[in-house]
């Protein structure tokens, strides 16, 4: 009998938890307080643009450093 009560209690708890999660997800989906898709797209575009600029700066610095490496001369003799 005790095991049956425990199972019923767990089932009730799981049902209430699932109902609460559904309510929370519905509220989140209909909530307009967060960022919109357009704002996320603009932020992503700006971050990608900044990453491209940084990669360009790194590329130019690496290329100029590579061009300044002295070329070894073959021994004469």
Helices and strands as residue ranges (DSSP letters): H 2-30, H 37-67
